[in-house]
Amino acid sequence: MARDIVETHFTDAVAALRAGTTRDPDLPITGGTTLTGRRCQELFDHQVGSRLLDIAARVLRQEDKGFYTIGSAGHEGNAAVAAAVRLDDPALLHYRSGAFYLTRSAAAGRLPEEGMRDVLLGLTASAEEPVAGGRHKVFGHPELAIIPQTSTIASHLPRAVGVAFAIDRARALRLASGRRDDAIAVCSFGDASINHASALSGLNTAAYGAFQSMPMPILFVCEDNGIGISVRTPAGWVERSVPRGIEYFTADGGDLVAAYEAARAAADHVRERRTPALLHLKTVRLMGHAGSDVESSYRTGREITADLDRDPLVATARLLVQSGLTTPEALLNRYEAAREHVLRMAMESARRPKLTSAAEIVAPLAPRRPERVAAAVTAVAEPAARDRAFGRALPEDEGPLTLSQAINRTLADALAAGQGVLVFGEDVARKGGVYGVTRGLQKRFGAGQVFDTLLDEQAILGLALGTGLSGMLPVPEIQYLAYLHNALDQIRGEAATLSYFSRGHFRNPMVVRVASYAYQKGFGGHFHNDNSIAALRDIPGVVIASPARPDDAAAMLRTCLTAARTDGSVCVFLEPIALYTTRDLFDEGDRGWAAPYTPPSRWAETHVPIGRARSYGDGRDLTIVTFGNGLRMSLRAAVRLTSEGYSCRVLDLRWLSPLPTADLLEAAQLTGKVLIADETRRTGGVSEGVVAELLDAGFTGQIARVTSHDSFIPLGEAANHVLLSEAEIEEAARKMLG
């Protein structure tokens, strides 16, 4: 491979250096710093290693043996950041963090080859890569406290804030976190992505916490090379973007000493004061955005040459040579030997085993151990703790409860049992939620476990991601289903991918409670009445629970909490708002929708496994498949049909992902006719998935469906014209029954 202009400039510039007076390598390399000459030499080796990995990536790509060429060239100053923080400070890194990774790897006592081999195995998508196992090229390692992130659009910032929040919250709750009390979170990102909503959310949340004197020990590192792919970042914009409440530090990332001192000062500030800081490292981007990027199409030759003159490797080499610690010849000889060694390792890595089957690829996505969940779901607080939680008025003694009451009592039982359960979201604490579902929980369990957040769904889910990753069990509330879409990538791109990209080494268990669906009388219109869950159902591995009845809600919530704790599951718990306070099923006062709370002694026998439906009736003429609000409408319709001599059964799916395929097929085969009553939209709705499951399973009977219209939900009575109705279910059933 012909050498890139960046390489030739480096070798020419180093060859032209002139040696200075020899210094003791154990003394500071220059005045005004604590960085010794010996440490500077070590960091230079990591900078060189990172640069050579970028070169190896281009060679591998040219030979069709590598698959990733976004490199770290020009950003090697982040070696100084790794040197300024501790090995056990959790780090969530930018994709240009090669020198940081190699520096931390060496700090753990690993050989230089080990860190470089990690990266090379990632470049070649090898199944032996230590964190993602060939599923993606990420910087991460379970033994280095580096949490793998794709970091493409700074979507990891809200999670990083959650990690920082969890450090001090774990100590306050006396939970074992595996981290020292003065640990800090480190989060790096680029200047272009500081404009993304997720980055703004993370920065704002950290500042918001600090403003309220809440411990928020996070060091943000913005590596500012002045350009995002081809779009320039205006000079001064990063400084202007830092919110008040976040201490600002800056340094030239090409000057290793300056970067090290600024990083130390910033890290010390965060560690001692437990408040956030942002280190603004001004860097350059060498070798383009990626291997396919032709910089000359949008940058002038003068601009490219100016960046070459700021090459951080040349700057560190100059420092070492002028300090008399080495010579240009020795540096170049060392560089050439390292280059040959890295390229040889790259070719060797390309020959290592790859992922070879779908089963192997998806294995770490969302492991399920239903037997363990069933055994663990019976865990309950000690009697004394339950007495304190419920004031001796135990929920099983209250009589029939509504849906909202059943969820409230189940959350109380989980909080009483401890184990790091956190309930939080907009208005959930003193107010108890817009619908009162969490009423009284903060008073009983304190603000350490039940608390309000700022009104930002990305922040709420970021806190869940970080606290779940840190050994807690977060139960965030999203106030309305439509609000979830504002932050869905925190579930799609962050929560659902962590186990997958880390082969299960890292997990972010959570149960996201969402006030859901439509049919709210006297209240509604788009954001408060939403019936779309299509964007949730296509996220691999995410569990979607949709209880309709109070007894199911309690049992299914216990299942979700236990699956999150046991398997690291990401669960979304959809609660039908219109059924929160419903008590009656057929006639006013019949209390057919309320249900008693199951005592802990019966939790095992009433356990609802993930992916199991619930059947009503034993009819042989028609099976009505439904969920959520559709269950109550379908049961009412089925009773009227039964009174006329038709024989119907109703199947409540309960779980929308994974669908209860076995139960669905059995119920369908018992009648040979299936009517799907789906309150979501006709296009992209749940019914499409149900039909596909039946056909894939070989069902040859009759299938029909009634759904809501493909429409947003309007305000007031107009909503009734686009939502699935009880009359439509009954009419469709009569048509199928002849």
N, C-alpha and C positions, 0 to 999 in steps of 0.2 A: 504493500500500500504506500502510495506517495504521501509524504508527510504534509500535514495541514500547515497553513500559514502560521497558526498558533504555535505549533511545535517548532518550526524553524525560527520564529521570532524569539521563542524562549531560549533555544540553544545559542543563537547569535548574541542575544542580550547577556546571557550568563558568561559567554566566552569573553566579552568585552569588559567584564568587571575587574577591578583592581583590589588586591587584598589590603587589609588594614592591619593595625597593631593587634597582636594576639591577646585575647582576653581569657580569663579563667572561665570555663564553661559552666561552672557552678555559681557564678555571679550573674546579676542581672545583665542582660545582653546590651542594654543601653540605660541611660539615666531616666529616672522617672517611672520605672516599671519594676515589677517583681518577677517578670518572666525571665528565667535563666537562659543562658546560651544552650545548655543541654536540652532543656524543654523546647526551646525554639527549634532545635535540630529535629527533635521527635515530631513536632507538629508539621515541620516542612516535609518530612517523610510521608505523613498522612495526606498533606496537600498534593504531593506528587502522586501518591497512590490513587487519589481521587481523579486526578487529571488523566492518568494512564487508563483508568477504568472507562473514562469517556472515549478515549482513543480506541480501546478494545471494543467498545460497543459499536463504533463505526465500522471497524474491521469485520466484526461478526455479522453486522447487517449486510455489508457488501458481499459476504460469502453466503448469505442466506442462512446463517446459523444463529443469529440473534434477532430480537424482536422489539428492542426498546433503545432509543437513541437520545432521549431527553437527558442531557448531562448536567454536571455541576461546574463546568469550566467557567472560571471567573468568580465563582462563589466559594472558593476554597477557604476564604477567611472564616467560614463557620466552624473550622477546626478550633478556633479560639473560643467560640461559645461552648463547645463540648468540653474544652479544658477548664472553663470557668465555672461550670456547674458540676454537680456530683453524679456519680454513676447511678445512684438510686433515684435521681430526680426523673420522674416519668417524662418522656419526650415524644411529642407528636410532630413529625417533621415534614417540611417542604420537600418536593421531589428533587431539589438540587442540593441535597444534604450529604453528598458522598464523603466529604472530609469530616463532617460531624460524626458520621457513622463509623468511619475507620478509627477516629480518635477515641470514641467511646468503647469500641471493640477492644482496642489495645489497653484501655484503662481497666478492663475486666480481666486483664492478664492473658488475653488471647494472643496468639502469634499474628503478625501482620498479614500473613497469607490467609488466615481464617476469615478475617473481615472482608478481604478482597474476594475470596472465593464465594462468600455469601452473595455478594453483589453480582458476580459473574454467573452464578447459578440462576439468579433472578433474570439476568439479561437473556439467558438461553432457555428460559421457561423449563428448568429442570425440576423434576419431582423431588430432588434432594435439597432444593433451596430451603433453608431452615425455618422460614416463617410461613410464606404463602405456598410453598411446595409447588411452584410452577404455575400458579393460578393468576399471578400478576406480579409485576416488578414493583416492589415496595421496599422502603427502608423499615425494618422491624426485626426485633429479636426478643424472645421472652426473657432471656438472661441479661439483657442490656437495658431493660425498662424502656425500650423503644417500641411504641405501639404503632402497628402498621397503618398507614393512611395513604389513600390515593392523592389527597390534597390538591386535586386539580383546580378546584374553584374555592379553596379555603373553606370547604364544608366541614373541616375538622375543628375549626375554631370554637364553635359552641360546645363540642365534646370536650375540648381542652379546658374550657372554663369549668365544665362539670367535674373534670378530674381535679382541678385546683380546689374547687369548692369542697370536694369530698375529703381532701386531706385533713382539713381542720374540723369538718363536720364529724368525721370518724372518731377523732380524738374526743370531741365534745360528747359523743354518744357512747364512748368507751368501747369502740369496736376495733377489732384487730384488722389493720389495713395492710400490714407488711411494709409500711413506709415509716421512716423517721418523722417525728412530729414537726420538724422544720423543713421537710421536703418541699420542693416547689415544682410546678409543672412548667415545661418548656414547650413552646409552640412556635414553629417558624412557618413563614409564608412569603409570597412574592408581592412586589409593589402593585402589580396589575390586579391581583385578586383582593387587594384591600378594599376595592370598590364593590365587591360582591355582597349581596344581602347577608349571606351566612357569615362573612367576615365582620360586617358591621354589627350583626347581632352578637357575635362573640365579644367584640371589643366593648360594645355598649353594656352588655350584661356584666362584664368585669368591672366597668366603671360604676355601674348602678350598685353593684354589691359593695364596692369600696365607699361609695357615697353614703351608704347606710352603715358604715363601720363593720361590715361583714368581712371576715378573713377571705382573701381572694389571692392566694400566692401563685400568680402566674407571670411568667416572663414571655411576652410576645417578642418574636424576632422577625422584623420585616427586612428581607434581603432585597434591596432596591437596586435593580440593574437598569432602571429607567425605561424599560420597554416590556410590553406583554405581547409576545409573538411579534407582531409588526406595529402595534399601537403604542405610541410613546406615552409615558407617564409625565404629566406636567411637573416641572421643577417646583419643589416646595409642597407638592400635594400630599405626600405621606405625612409630613409634619402637621399639616393642617387637618389631617384626618384622625389624629389621635384624640380621643375624647378627654375632656377634663376628668381628673381622677386617676388617670394612668400616667405615671411618671415617665418622662421622655429622656432617653439616652441616645446618643448617636456617635458613630465613628466611621472611618474609612475602612471598609471591609478588605481592602487591598493591603492595608498596613496591619500586620499581624500583632504588633505590640499595641497599637491603638485599639484594635478590635478586642484584644484580650483584656485590656484594662477597662474598657467600657462594658464588656460583658461581665467582668467581675463586679464592677460597681452596680450594674443593674441587678445581677443575681443576688448580691448582698442586700440590696434595697428590698427586694421581694422577700428574701428569706427572713430578714430581721423584722420588717414592718408588716408582713403578711398582706401587702397591697400590690396591685398589678403594676407592671412596668413594660414599656416597649423599647426595645433596642433597635434602632434604625441603622442597619449596616448598608452603607452605600457601596455597591459592588458593580461589576461589569458582567456582561454576558458574552462569553467567547464561544466560538464554533456554532453560533446560531441557536435558534430555539430547539431544534432537533436535527437529526441527520438529513432530513428531506428539505430543510429550510434554506432557501437561497436568499441570504441577507442582502445581497447587492440589488435585489428587486425593490427594496424599500429603505435602504441605508446608503449613504454616500461612502466612498472609499476613505475619505478623511475621518468620518465617524468610526469606521471599523478600525482604522489605524490608531486613532486616539484611545480606543479601548484596549488594543494590544499593548500600548504604552503603560496601561494601568494593570497589567497582568499581576495578580497577587503572588504567583509563583516566582516571578522575576523579583518582586519587591522583597520577599522573604529570602531569596538567594542572595540579593544584594546585602541584606542585613547580616547574614551569616558570613559572607566574604569580607565585608568591611570590618566585622568584629574579629577577624583573624581566626575564626573557628574552622574554616575550610578554605579551599581554593576553587577557582572556577573549574579547573581540570578535574578535581576530585568530585565536584558536584555533577559535572556532565558525565563522568564515568559511572557514577552511582545511578544517574538517571537512565543511561543506556542499559545498564545491567537490569534495573528494575523494569524498564520497558520490555526487554526481551522476556523477562520472567512472567510479567503480567499477560503478555500475548500468548505465551505458551500455556499458562493457566486457562486463558480464555478458550483456546482450542480444546483443551482437555475438558472444560466445563460443557462445551457444546456436545461432547460425546456422552454425557451423563444421562441417566434414564429420564424419560418424559412421562407425563400423564398419558395413560393408554386406554382408559375406559370412562364412560359416563359415571359409573358407580364410584370410581376412584375420585373423579373430579368433584362430585357433589357430596362426598362423605362428610366433610367438616361443615357443611352448610347449616344444617339445623338438626343435630343428632337428637333422636327421640328414644327415651328409655321409659316406656309406659309402666313397666313393672315397678321401677324405682319411684316413679311419680305416685303410683297408687299406694305404695307403702309409706311414702313420706307425707301424703296429703292429710294424714290423721294427726300430724303434729299440732299440738295445741298448747296454749300458755298454761302455766301452773294455775291451779284453782285460785290461789291467792291473787295472782296477777289478773285473772279474769274477774274476780270480785272487785278489784280496784278499778278495772276498766269499765265494768258495767254497773258499778254501785250496787252489787248484789241482786240487781234486777236482770237476770240472765236473759238473753234474747230468746232462748228456747222456751221460756216461761211467759213470753209476751202475748202469745196467741198469733193468729194469722197476720202476716206482714205484707206490705206492698213491695213492689220491685225495688224502689229506692231504699226502703227500710232494710230489706234483705242485703243489699250491697253495703249499706252503712254498717250493719252488724258484722258482716264478713270482714270488712276492712278493720273494724275495731278488734276482732279476734286476731287478725294478722299483726296489727300494731302491738297488741298485748303480748304476743309471742316473741316480739323483739326481732332479732336476726336482721337488723338494719333496714327494716321496712320504712320507706319514706313516702308520704302522700303530699303532693304539691301541685300547684297550677294556679290559674287565675281565680281568685275569689273563693278558694276551697277552705280557707282557714276560719277566720272569725265569722264570715257570712255562711260558710258551710256549702258553698257552691250555689250557682244560680237556681238550682232545683232542690237545694237542701240535702243532697245525697251525702255530703261529708259533714253535715251539721253535728257539732258537739265533739268532733274528733280532736281538734286542737286543744280544747279545754281539758280533755281527758289525758292526752298524750304529750302535750307541750309543743312549742314552736320548733323544737329540734327535729321532730318527726313529721309534723303537719304544718305546712307553711304556704303562704301566698308567694307567687312569683310576679315578675313584671309581665306586661301583656304582650308577649312575643312567643309564638309557638315554637320557633326555632330555638329560643333560649330554653324553653321548658323541656323540649326533647333533648337538647344538648346537656342540660343538667342530668337528665335521666341516663344518657349515654355515659357520661363521666362517672356518675355515682354507681351505676351498674358495673362498669368496668373496675371500679374500686372496691368491689365486694359487698355493696349494699343492694337492696331490692327496691328500686324506685317504682312508684305507682303514680305517674303523672296524669293529670286530667287535661284533656283538650275540651274546651267549653262547648263547642259545636262541631259536628262532622265537617262542615265546610271549612272551618278554621284549620283543620288538619292539612288541607291541601296547600296552605301557605308554607308548610315546612316539611312536606312529604319526603324530600330528599334526606332529611335526617334519619328517616326510617329506611328508605330505599337504598341510599348510597352509603350510609354510615352504620346504622344498627344491624341491618340484615347482612352486611358484608364482613363484619369484623371476624366472626368465627371462621368464615370461608377463607379470608385472606390471611388467617393466622393458624390454620389447621387446628382450631380449637384452643390454642394457647391463650388467647384473649377472648373474653365474652362480655356482652353487655346485656344481661338479663333485664327485662322490664315488662310491666303490664301497663299499657297505655289505655286508660279509660276515656271513652269518647261518648258524649251525649249525642245521640244519633237519630237519623231518619226524620220522617215528616209526621203529619197528622196532628200537629199542635193546634188546638182550637184557639182562635183569637190571637194567634201569634204566628208569625212566619215570614215568608218571603226569602227566597234564596239562601242567605247565610244562616238563618235559624231553622230552616227546613231544607234538608239536603238528603237525597237518597242515592248518591253515587258512591260506590266503593270499588269501582273498577280498578282505580289506580293502586289500591291496596292488594287486591286479589292476584295481581300479577307479580308481586314481590316474592321471590323464592324464599321459602323457609319460614315466613311470618305466619303465626297462628292468628286466625280471626275468629273470635268468639262472638256469638250473637244470641244472648239469652232473651227470652220473652217473659218467662214466668219467674216469680220470686224464688222458688226452690231451685230452679235451674241456675238462676243468676248466682246464688250463694255457692252452689256446688261447682259451677264452672269457673267462678272467680278463684275459689280455692285451688282448682286444677291449674289455672294459669299461673298463680303465684308459686305453686309448687314446681311446675315445669320450668319456670324462669329460674328458680333457685337451684333445681336439680340438674337441668340440662342447658341452662343459659338461654332459654327460649325468649324470643321477642314476640310478645302477645299484644294484640289490639282487641280491646274489649268494648264492643259496640252496644250501648245501652239505649233502648228505644224510649225516647223522651215521653212520647204520648202514653206509655204504659207505666211510667214512674209511680203514679198514685192510683192506678186503676185497681179496683177491688172486686168488681162484679164481672161476670162472664155473660150470662144470658139475660137475667132480669135484675132490676135495681134492688140492691140489698141481698143478692144471693151469695156474695163474697166468694164467688167461684174462681176469681183470679188471685186472691190473696192466698198465702200459704204459710204454715208455721216454719220457724227456723229449726233446722236439724241440729240436735245436740251433738257434741263432739263424739260421743259414744257410738253414733251411727254414721259418722263421716265416711268410714270405709265402705259400708254397704250402699251408701248413696253417692259414691264417687262417680263422676261423669268423665270418662277418659276423653282426651282430644280425639275428635273425629267420630264420635258416636251420636247418632240421632235419637229422638224420642218419638214413639208412636202412640197415637190415640185411636182407640176403637179397633174393631176386628172385622171391618167391612171387607167384602169380597168383590164389590162392583167397581170401585174407584178409589185410587190413592191420590190425595191432595198433598203435594209437597210444598212446604212453605217455611217461613222463619220470621222472626221479629214481629212487627205489627200484623203481618199476614196470618200468624198463628191464631190470634183471637178471632179475626174475621173468618178464617177457614173453619174453625170449630163451630162457630155460630151457623155458618152455611151448612155444614155437615149435619148438624142436629135437625135442621129443617128438612133436609133431604131424607134423612133417616126416618123422620116422622111420616114421610110420604111413601115409605117402603123401599127406598134405595139403601144400599149397604155401602157406607163410605168409611175410610180410615184417613187419618191426617198424620203426616210425618213432619215433625219439626226438625229441620236440619241441625239447628243449634250451632254448628261449626261451619263457617263459610270457607275456611281454608285451614287444614285440608278438609274437603267435603267428605261426609260420611258415606263413601261409595258402597260399602258392603251393606249397610242398613238401607240405603236408597234402593239398591237393586232387589233386595229381598222384599221390600214393601211394594215395589213395582210389579214383581213377578206374582205376588199374591192376588193381584186384581187384573193385571194385564192392561190397565188403563191408568195413565198418570196425567194429572193436571198440576202444573206448577203455578203457584200463586206467589208472584214476585213483586215486592213493593219497590224494587230498584227499577232502573230504566230498561226499556226493551233492548236497546243496543248497549252492549257492554255490561249488562246486568247479570245477576247471579243465575238466572234461568238458563242463559246460554251455557254456562258451565255444567249445570245439572243435565241438560239435554245431551251434551257431549259425553258426560260420564256414563249415562244410560246407553248411548249408542256404542261407545267404546267397549262397554261390558257385554254387548251382544243382545241387549233388550230389543225384542221385536214387536212389542205391543204398541198401543196407541199413545201418543204423547201430544199434549197441547199446553199452552201457557197463556196466562194473563199477567200483564205487567203494568207498571206506570208508563206514561208516555215519555218519549224522548224530549224532555222539556225541563227547563229550570222551573222551580216551584214558585208560583206567584203568591201575592199577599191575599189573605182573607179567604172568602168562600170560593174564589176562582181556583184555588188549589185542588178542590174536589174534582175538577174537570180533567186534571192530568194525573192524579194519583189513583192507584189501584183501589177499587172499592169492593165491599162485601157483596154488593149486587152483581158486580162483574164476575166474581168468583162463582157465585151460585148459578148465574146464567151459563157460564162456560161448563160447569159441572153438568147441568141439565142437558146441554148439547151433547156431551160425551156419553151420557147415560141413555140417550135416545129418547 
